């Protein structure tokens, strides 16, 4: 018998074994999907993780940017509070976006009707995704990092 009135030491050890088994099983189940998502995806495979979802990050000049890419090819963005609508296309291993607000010059109405989707209007990026992270790389090799949020998280 113990002087402190506690349970015998053997009992404490017996209780620890089921707890460790339970904890190990839980971590195995929870960690398995995370391991699957750490695979680096590129090109069209990476784009599959983005379509129907939102990305958030910074523009090259440091402004906050949010973009939603609908499955039908529509794209919506908000840069520092200013919204724009456009389209996206997948061209080989690159995604190309064309936003109507990119034509902020003098004659928007004609340019947006005739030029949407033209190569000279679209910006194309190489892409890679890992988990909830997306990297877009422009033709000059400059990479920008984004976080992928499920669905149209910002209601664009």
Buried (B, 14 or more C-beta within 10 A) or exposed (E): EEEEEEEEEEEEEEEEEEEEEEEEEEEEEEEEEEEEEEEEBBBEBBBEBBBBBBBBBEEEEEEEBBBBBBEEEEBBBBBEEEEBBBBBBBEEBBBBBBBBBBBEEEEEEEBBEEBBEEEEBBBBBBBBBBBBBBBBBBEEEEEBEBEBBEEBBBEB
